[in-house]
Amino acid sequence: MRRLSSTGVAHAALVAEKPVVLVVEENAVFRSATAKRLRAAGFEVFEAANSVEAELLLKDIPVDALFLSVRH
């Protein structure tokens, strides 16, 4: 699982050849299952449990797509 990153993880994303997706989901089971399927499909995946974690990751890691949980 890739979560809040160190400089090494951020660097790994910068040199990744795969598209990078950030999965933001409070429910750990849903987040993990979604990330697993995206990785199996060939994506580099980072995970955040909430908007605060996502914002911290987005400061260091360029992402190609966000997969977000939306509440009504």
N, C-alpha and C positions, 0 to 999 in steps of 0.2 A: 504494500500500500504506500502510495506517495502522498504525504500530507505536508504540513508546513515545512518548508525546505531550508536546508543549509545552503551555503554557497555552492557546494559540490552538486547538489541536486539541481539547483537553478542552472548551473553550467551544463549539466547533462541535458536539460531541456533545450538549451540554446543550440546544442550541436546535434540534437536528435533529428533523424531523417523522417521520422513518423510525424503525422499531424498531432498536435498537442491539444488535449481536451481537459478542461477543469470541470469536475463533477462537484456540485454544491448541493448537499442533501443532509438534513438533520438526522434522519433515520439511518443509523449505521448499517443495517442489513440491506436496505435499498441502495445506499451509496456503494457499498462493497459489491453487490450484485451487478449494478450498472457499470461500475469500473471494470469488473472482471469481463463482462461482455464486450466492452469497448476495447480492452486490451486484446482480447481474442480476435477482434476485428482488425487489429493492426494499429491502434492508436497508442500514443504515449499519454498516460492518464495521471492526473494529480487530483487529490481529493480534499475537500474542505467541508467541515460540519456546519458552517454557518457563514454569514456574510463577512464577519470580521476576519476569519481565517482566509476566505476567498480574496478579500482585499489585500491582505499581506502577501499572498502568493502572486497576485496579479502585479504587484510592484516589482517582483523579481523575475517572473517567468512570462515570456510572451506566449499566449495561447491562441490557437486557431479557432476554438469553439468553446462555449460554455454550455453545460448541461445543468439546468437549474430546477430546483423544486419550487413550485409556485403555489402559494396558499391563497384561498379565496377570502 
